[in-house]
Every structure is written in C-alpha cells, then in structure tokens.
Amino acid sequence: VCLAKKFLAIVHISIFQTTPKSSPRRKGDFPLNLFQSFYVKPAANELVETTVHMQPDPRPALLGTVLSGKKPVQDALVAIYLSGGQDAPDQPVGSLYTDELGHFAFGPLEPQKLYQVRVFKASPSTRSLELAED
C-alpha cells in the first residue's frame, strides 16, 4: 500500500510575446522572443563550428515556476495541452520535469490558443517490485 503525501503546488506563469519591430518598445511591453533553427549533418570525426543569428519570433512562450509554499519543487511533471474546447479532447503539446529551482518552459506556442497546464508531483514513497524468473 502506498500512501500519497498531500501536495499543493503554486505555479507562477509568465506568457511572453513579442513587440513588433516597427513599434517602439514601451515600459510594460512584453520582452522580445527570438528564434532560429537549422540542420546539420556532421561527417565522422568532423567538428562543426557555427554562429547562430537569432531572429524575432512572434510566437508566445510559457515560462513558470512550481512552488510548494515558498520552496521550489524539483522533478514535478508539467504537461501542457492544447484545449479541444467542449467538443474535442485536449491535445498533448509536451511535458517535462522541473529543474532544481522549480522552473519549466514551453514554446514556441500558437498565439490566441487556449492551453491547459497540468502539474503533478509524485509522492516520495516508493516500493520495489521484484519479478520472479520463469
């Protein structure tokens, strides 16, 4: 029998969006997201050196911290789903575990879409299961 420890998490979330390059940055504007992507196919024993130039990206990102009281929660499972609304099931977008400071990040996401974030932390009590040999 495994007794689950009651877990209460406070999740602090920030949504970041870009400010169009043509408009001046004002106090209170969201920070600018940057993005770049490329492919590389190194040959055997080859060392590839590159410089990446980041470009503005209008897609939002989700950054957060999971806390229990005031303490960060490490190794909490954070999953994000794109809401299917009332007529369709939610679609999984991704999942990850929080770092030692309770931080997590997802992105880029689709603007103007509704997402559900689910946070789960397993009880520290575990039990071993030994399988008999046939």
PyMOL CGO cylinders between C-alpha atoms (Angstrom):
from pymol import cmd
from pymol.cgo import CYLINDER

trace = [
    CYLINDER, 0.00, 0.00, 0.00, 1.39, 3.37, -1.00, 0.3, 1, 1, 1, 1, 1, 1,
    CYLINDER, 1.39, 3.37, -1.00, 0.11, 6.41, 0.84, 0.3, 1, 1, 1, 1, 1, 1,
    CYLINDER, 0.11, 6.41, 0.84, 0.28, 9.54, -1.25, 0.3, 1, 1, 1, 1, 1, 1,
    CYLINDER, 0.28, 9.54, -1.25, 1.53, 12.65, 0.50, 0.3, 1, 1, 1, 1, 1, 1,
    CYLINDER, 1.53, 12.65, 0.50, -0.71, 15.66, 0.04, 0.3, 1, 1, 1, 1, 1, 1,
    CYLINDER, -0.71, 15.66, 0.04, 0.97, 18.03, -2.42, 0.3, 1, 1, 1, 1, 1, 1,
    CYLINDER, 0.97, 18.03, -2.42, -0.02, 21.62, -3.01, 0.3, 1, 1, 1, 1, 1, 1,
    CYLINDER, -0.02, 21.62, -3.01, 1.81, 23.48, -5.73, 0.3, 1, 1, 1, 1, 1, 1,
    CYLINDER, 1.81, 23.48, -5.73, 1.69, 27.14, -6.56, 0.3, 1, 1, 1, 1, 1, 1,
    CYLINDER, 1.69, 27.14, -6.56, 2.56, 27.73, -10.17, 0.3, 1, 1, 1, 1, 1, 1,
    CYLINDER, 2.56, 27.73, -10.17, 3.85, 31.13, -11.26, 0.3, 1, 1, 1, 1, 1, 1,
    CYLINDER, 3.85, 31.13, -11.26, 3.45, 31.55, -15.01, 0.3, 1, 1, 1, 1, 1, 1,
    CYLINDER, 3.45, 31.55, -15.01, 4.62, 34.24, -17.39, 0.3, 1, 1, 1, 1, 1, 1,
    CYLINDER, 4.62, 34.24, -17.39, 3.49, 34.42, -21.01, 0.3, 1, 1, 1, 1, 1, 1,
    CYLINDER, 3.49, 34.42, -21.01, 5.96, 36.16, -23.28, 0.3, 1, 1, 1, 1, 1, 1,
    CYLINDER, 5.96, 36.16, -23.28, 5.02, 37.71, -26.60, 0.3, 1, 1, 1, 1, 1, 1,
    CYLINDER, 5.02, 37.71, -26.60, 6.95, 39.87, -28.96, 0.3, 1, 1, 1, 1, 1, 1,
    CYLINDER, 6.95, 39.87, -28.96, 6.61, 43.53, -29.67, 0.3, 1, 1, 1, 1, 1, 1,
    CYLINDER, 6.61, 43.53, -29.67, 6.61, 44.20, -33.42, 0.3, 1, 1, 1, 1, 1, 1,
    CYLINDER, 6.61, 44.20, -33.42, 9.97, 45.52, -34.61, 0.3, 1, 1, 1, 1, 1, 1,
    CYLINDER, 9.97, 45.52, -34.61, 8.26, 48.50, -36.26, 0.3, 1, 1, 1, 1, 1, 1,
    CYLINDER, 8.26, 48.50, -36.26, 6.77, 49.74, -32.99, 0.3, 1, 1, 1, 1, 1, 1,
    CYLINDER, 6.77, 49.74, -32.99, 8.95, 51.29, -30.27, 0.3, 1, 1, 1, 1, 1, 1,
    CYLINDER, 8.95, 51.29, -30.27, 9.35, 49.35, -27.02, 0.3, 1, 1, 1, 1, 1, 1,
    CYLINDER, 9.35, 49.35, -27.02, 7.43, 50.93, -24.18, 0.3, 1, 1, 1, 1, 1, 1,
    CYLINDER, 7.43, 50.93, -24.18, 7.53, 50.31, -20.46, 0.3, 1, 1, 1, 1, 1, 1,
    CYLINDER, 7.53, 50.31, -20.46, 5.32, 47.29, -19.73, 0.3, 1, 1, 1, 1, 1, 1,
    CYLINDER, 5.32, 47.29, -19.73, 5.80, 45.73, -23.19, 0.3, 1, 1, 1, 1, 1, 1,
    CYLINDER, 5.80, 45.73, -23.19, 6.46, 42.01, -23.28, 0.3, 1, 1, 1, 1, 1, 1,
    CYLINDER, 6.46, 42.01, -23.28, 10.09, 41.01, -23.88, 0.3, 1, 1, 1, 1, 1, 1,
    CYLINDER, 10.09, 41.01, -23.88, 11.06, 40.06, -27.41, 0.3, 1, 1, 1, 1, 1, 1,
    CYLINDER, 11.06, 40.06, -27.41, 11.12, 36.35, -28.26, 0.3, 1, 1, 1, 1, 1, 1,
    CYLINDER, 11.12, 36.35, -28.26, 13.93, 35.21, -30.51, 0.3, 1, 1, 1, 1, 1, 1,
    CYLINDER, 13.93, 35.21, -30.51, 14.22, 32.06, -32.61, 0.3, 1, 1, 1, 1, 1, 1,
    CYLINDER, 14.22, 32.06, -32.61, 16.48, 30.34, -35.12, 0.3, 1, 1, 1, 1, 1, 1,
    CYLINDER, 16.48, 30.34, -35.12, 16.58, 26.83, -36.50, 0.3, 1, 1, 1, 1, 1, 1,
    CYLINDER, 16.58, 26.83, -36.50, 18.99, 24.95, -38.75, 0.3, 1, 1, 1, 1, 1, 1,
    CYLINDER, 18.99, 24.95, -38.75, 20.01, 21.44, -39.77, 0.3, 1, 1, 1, 1, 1, 1,
    CYLINDER, 20.01, 21.44, -39.77, 23.49, 19.99, -39.57, 0.3, 1, 1, 1, 1, 1, 1,
    CYLINDER, 23.49, 19.99, -39.57, 24.81, 16.60, -40.73, 0.3, 1, 1, 1, 1, 1, 1,
    CYLINDER, 24.81, 16.60, -40.73, 28.38, 16.21, -39.48, 0.3, 1, 1, 1, 1, 1, 1,
    CYLINDER, 28.38, 16.21, -39.48, 30.71, 13.65, -41.06, 0.3, 1, 1, 1, 1, 1, 1,
    CYLINDER, 30.71, 13.65, -41.06, 32.67, 11.15, -38.99, 0.3, 1, 1, 1, 1, 1, 1,
    CYLINDER, 32.67, 11.15, -38.99, 35.40, 12.84, -36.89, 0.3, 1, 1, 1, 1, 1, 1,
    CYLINDER, 35.40, 12.84, -36.89, 34.25, 16.28, -38.03, 0.3, 1, 1, 1, 1, 1, 1,
    CYLINDER, 34.25, 16.28, -38.03, 33.95, 19.23, -35.67, 0.3, 1, 1, 1, 1, 1, 1,
    CYLINDER, 33.95, 19.23, -35.67, 31.30, 21.70, -36.83, 0.3, 1, 1, 1, 1, 1, 1,
    CYLINDER, 31.30, 21.70, -36.83, 31.54, 25.29, -35.65, 0.3, 1, 1, 1, 1, 1, 1,
    CYLINDER, 31.54, 25.29, -35.65, 28.72, 27.74, -36.29, 0.3, 1, 1, 1, 1, 1, 1,
    CYLINDER, 28.72, 27.74, -36.29, 27.38, 31.14, -35.38, 0.3, 1, 1, 1, 1, 1, 1,
    CYLINDER, 27.38, 31.14, -35.38, 23.65, 31.45, -34.85, 0.3, 1, 1, 1, 1, 1, 1,
    CYLINDER, 23.65, 31.45, -34.85, 21.94, 34.77, -35.53, 0.3, 1, 1, 1, 1, 1, 1,
    CYLINDER, 21.94, 34.77, -35.53, 18.63, 34.99, -33.70, 0.3, 1, 1, 1, 1, 1, 1,
    CYLINDER, 18.63, 34.99, -33.70, 15.57, 36.48, -35.40, 0.3, 1, 1, 1, 1, 1, 1,
    CYLINDER, 15.57, 36.48, -35.40, 12.44, 37.98, -33.80, 0.3, 1, 1, 1, 1, 1, 1,
    CYLINDER, 12.44, 37.98, -33.80, 9.67, 35.42, -33.30, 0.3, 1, 1, 1, 1, 1, 1,
    CYLINDER, 9.67, 35.42, -33.30, 6.03, 36.47, -32.78, 0.3, 1, 1, 1, 1, 1, 1,
    CYLINDER, 6.03, 36.47, -32.78, 5.04, 33.16, -31.18, 0.3, 1, 1, 1, 1, 1, 1,
    CYLINDER, 5.04, 33.16, -31.18, 4.46, 33.16, -27.40, 0.3, 1, 1, 1, 1, 1, 1,
    CYLINDER, 4.46, 33.16, -27.40, 6.31, 31.02, -24.87, 0.3, 1, 1, 1, 1, 1, 1,
    CYLINDER, 6.31, 31.02, -24.87, 5.25, 29.81, -21.43, 0.3, 1, 1, 1, 1, 1, 1,
    CYLINDER, 5.25, 29.81, -21.43, 7.72, 30.06, -18.53, 0.3, 1, 1, 1, 1, 1, 1,
    CYLINDER, 7.72, 30.06, -18.53, 6.85, 29.10, -14.98, 0.3, 1, 1, 1, 1, 1, 1,
    CYLINDER, 6.85, 29.10, -14.98, 7.96, 28.06, -11.53, 0.3, 1, 1, 1, 1, 1, 1,
    CYLINDER, 7.96, 28.06, -11.53, 6.37, 25.35, -9.39, 0.3, 1, 1, 1, 1, 1, 1,
    CYLINDER, 6.37, 25.35, -9.39, 6.45, 26.07, -5.66, 0.3, 1, 1, 1, 1, 1, 1,
    CYLINDER, 6.45, 26.07, -5.66, 5.24, 24.25, -2.57, 0.3, 1, 1, 1, 1, 1, 1,
    CYLINDER, 5.24, 24.25, -2.57, 4.73, 27.04, -0.10, 0.3, 1, 1, 1, 1, 1, 1,
    CYLINDER, 4.73, 27.04, -0.10, 7.78, 29.17, -0.84, 0.3, 1, 1, 1, 1, 1, 1,
    CYLINDER, 7.78, 29.17, -0.84, 10.09, 26.28, -1.80, 0.3, 1, 1, 1, 1, 1, 1,
    CYLINDER, 10.09, 26.28, -1.80, 10.79, 25.33, -5.43, 0.3, 1, 1, 1, 1, 1, 1,
    CYLINDER, 10.79, 25.33, -5.43, 9.60, 21.87, -6.44, 0.3, 1, 1, 1, 1, 1, 1,
    CYLINDER, 9.60, 21.87, -6.44, 12.19, 19.85, -8.35, 0.3, 1, 1, 1, 1, 1, 1,
    CYLINDER, 12.19, 19.85, -8.35, 11.14, 16.98, -10.63, 0.3, 1, 1, 1, 1, 1, 1,
    CYLINDER, 11.14, 16.98, -10.63, 7.46, 17.91, -10.82, 0.3, 1, 1, 1, 1, 1, 1,
    CYLINDER, 7.46, 17.91, -10.82, 5.92, 16.72, -14.07, 0.3, 1, 1, 1, 1, 1, 1,
    CYLINDER, 5.92, 16.72, -14.07, 4.48, 19.64, -16.03, 0.3, 1, 1, 1, 1, 1, 1,
    CYLINDER, 4.48, 19.64, -16.03, 2.33, 18.82, -19.06, 0.3, 1, 1, 1, 1, 1, 1,
    CYLINDER, 2.33, 18.82, -19.06, 0.72, 21.27, -21.47, 0.3, 1, 1, 1, 1, 1, 1,
    CYLINDER, 0.72, 21.27, -21.47, -2.33, 20.51, -23.61, 0.3, 1, 1, 1, 1, 1, 1,
    CYLINDER, -2.33, 20.51, -23.61, -3.97, 22.46, -26.42, 0.3, 1, 1, 1, 1, 1, 1,
    CYLINDER, -3.97, 22.46, -26.42, -7.61, 22.76, -25.40, 0.3, 1, 1, 1, 1, 1, 1,
    CYLINDER, -7.61, 22.76, -25.40, -10.06, 20.96, -27.64, 0.3, 1, 1, 1, 1, 1, 1,
    CYLINDER, -10.06, 20.96, -27.64, -12.94, 23.01, -26.25, 0.3, 1, 1, 1, 1, 1, 1,
    CYLINDER, -12.94, 23.01, -26.25, -16.21, 21.35, -25.33, 0.3, 1, 1, 1, 1, 1, 1,
    CYLINDER, -16.21, 21.35, -25.33, -16.43, 19.16, -28.44, 0.3, 1, 1, 1, 1, 1, 1,
    CYLINDER, -16.43, 19.16, -28.44, -12.98, 17.59, -28.72, 0.3, 1, 1, 1, 1, 1, 1,
    CYLINDER, -12.98, 17.59, -28.72, -10.37, 16.12, -26.38, 0.3, 1, 1, 1, 1, 1, 1,
    CYLINDER, -10.37, 16.12, -26.38, -7.38, 18.18, -25.34, 0.3, 1, 1, 1, 1, 1, 1,
    CYLINDER, -7.38, 18.18, -25.34, -4.28, 17.51, -27.46, 0.3, 1, 1, 1, 1, 1, 1,
    CYLINDER, -4.28, 17.51, -27.46, -0.94, 16.95, -25.70, 0.3, 1, 1, 1, 1, 1, 1,
    CYLINDER, -0.94, 16.95, -25.70, 1.70, 19.51, -26.69, 0.3, 1, 1, 1, 1, 1, 1,
    CYLINDER, 1.70, 19.51, -26.69, 4.56, 18.46, -24.45, 0.3, 1, 1, 1, 1, 1, 1,
    CYLINDER, 4.56, 18.46, -24.45, 5.70, 17.52, -20.97, 0.3, 1, 1, 1, 1, 1, 1,
    CYLINDER, 5.70, 17.52, -20.97, 8.84, 17.90, -18.89, 0.3, 1, 1, 1, 1, 1, 1,
    CYLINDER, 8.84, 17.90, -18.89, 10.17, 17.82, -15.36, 0.3, 1, 1, 1, 1, 1, 1,
    CYLINDER, 10.17, 17.82, -15.36, 11.01, 20.96, -13.41, 0.3, 1, 1, 1, 1, 1, 1,
    CYLINDER, 11.01, 20.96, -13.41, 14.65, 21.77, -12.64, 0.3, 1, 1, 1, 1, 1, 1,
    CYLINDER, 14.65, 21.77, -12.64, 16.14, 22.25, -9.17, 0.3, 1, 1, 1, 1, 1, 1,
    CYLINDER, 16.14, 22.25, -9.17, 14.62, 25.75, -8.97, 0.3, 1, 1, 1, 1, 1, 1,
    CYLINDER, 14.62, 25.75, -8.97, 11.16, 24.51, -9.99, 0.3, 1, 1, 1, 1, 1, 1,
    CYLINDER, 11.16, 24.51, -9.99, 11.44, 26.17, -13.42, 0.3, 1, 1, 1, 1, 1, 1,
    CYLINDER, 11.44, 26.17, -13.42, 9.85, 24.93, -16.61, 0.3, 1, 1, 1, 1, 1, 1,
    CYLINDER, 9.85, 24.93, -16.61, 9.46, 26.35, -20.12, 0.3, 1, 1, 1, 1, 1, 1,
    CYLINDER, 9.46, 26.35, -20.12, 7.36, 25.52, -23.18, 0.3, 1, 1, 1, 1, 1, 1,
    CYLINDER, 7.36, 25.52, -23.18, 7.47, 27.19, -26.54, 0.3, 1, 1, 1, 1, 1, 1,
    CYLINDER, 7.47, 27.19, -26.54, 7.01, 28.37, -29.02, 0.3, 1, 1, 1, 1, 1, 1,
    CYLINDER, 7.01, 28.37, -29.02, 3.23, 28.09, -28.72, 0.3, 1, 1, 1, 1, 1, 1,
    CYLINDER, 3.23, 28.09, -28.72, 0.44, 29.14, -31.06, 0.3, 1, 1, 1, 1, 1, 1,
    CYLINDER, 0.44, 29.14, -31.06, -0.87, 32.66, -30.35, 0.3, 1, 1, 1, 1, 1, 1,
    CYLINDER, -0.87, 32.66, -30.35, -4.51, 33.11, -29.32, 0.3, 1, 1, 1, 1, 1, 1,
    CYLINDER, -4.51, 33.11, -29.32, -4.96, 29.40, -28.45, 0.3, 1, 1, 1, 1, 1, 1,
    CYLINDER, -4.96, 29.40, -28.45, -6.22, 28.11, -25.11, 0.3, 1, 1, 1, 1, 1, 1,
    CYLINDER, -6.22, 28.11, -25.11, -3.82, 25.78, -23.28, 0.3, 1, 1, 1, 1, 1, 1,
    CYLINDER, -3.82, 25.78, -23.28, -4.24, 23.75, -20.11, 0.3, 1, 1, 1, 1, 1, 1,
    CYLINDER, -4.24, 23.75, -20.11, -1.18, 23.20, -17.91, 0.3, 1, 1, 1, 1, 1, 1,
    CYLINDER, -1.18, 23.20, -17.91, -1.20, 20.21, -15.56, 0.3, 1, 1, 1, 1, 1, 1,
    CYLINDER, -1.20, 20.21, -15.56, 1.36, 19.82, -12.75, 0.3, 1, 1, 1, 1, 1, 1,
    CYLINDER, 1.36, 19.82, -12.75, 1.97, 16.54, -10.94, 0.3, 1, 1, 1, 1, 1, 1,
    CYLINDER, 1.97, 16.54, -10.94, 4.48, 15.63, -8.25, 0.3, 1, 1, 1, 1, 1, 1,
    CYLINDER, 4.48, 15.63, -8.25, 4.78, 12.01, -7.21, 0.3, 1, 1, 1, 1, 1, 1,
    CYLINDER, 4.78, 12.01, -7.21, 4.92, 11.01, -3.58, 0.3, 1, 1, 1, 1, 1, 1,
    CYLINDER, 4.92, 11.01, -3.58, 8.47, 10.40, -2.36, 0.3, 1, 1, 1, 1, 1, 1,
    CYLINDER, 8.47, 10.40, -2.36, 7.46, 6.97, -1.06, 0.3, 1, 1, 1, 1, 1, 1,
    CYLINDER, 7.46, 6.97, -1.06, 8.25, 4.18, -3.49, 0.3, 1, 1, 1, 1, 1, 1,
    CYLINDER, 8.25, 4.18, -3.49, 8.18, 0.42, -3.39, 0.3, 1, 1, 1, 1, 1, 1,
    CYLINDER, 8.18, 0.42, -3.39, 10.19, -2.15, -5.29, 0.3, 1, 1, 1, 1, 1, 1,
    CYLINDER, 10.19, -2.15, -5.29, 8.53, -4.74, -7.45, 0.3, 1, 1, 1, 1, 1, 1,
    CYLINDER, 8.53, -4.74, -7.45, 10.54, -7.90, -7.91, 0.3, 1, 1, 1, 1, 1, 1,
    CYLINDER, 10.54, -7.90, -7.91, 9.59, -10.13, -10.82, 0.3, 1, 1, 1, 1, 1, 1,
    CYLINDER, 9.59, -10.13, -10.82, 10.09, -13.87, -10.47, 0.3, 1, 1, 1, 1, 1, 1,
    CYLINDER, 10.09, -13.87, -10.47, 12.09, -15.64, -13.13, 0.3, 1, 1, 1, 1, 1, 1,
    CYLINDER, 12.09, -15.64, -13.13, 10.20, -18.13, -15.29, 0.3, 1, 1, 1, 1, 1, 1,
]
cmd.load_cgo(trace, "trace")
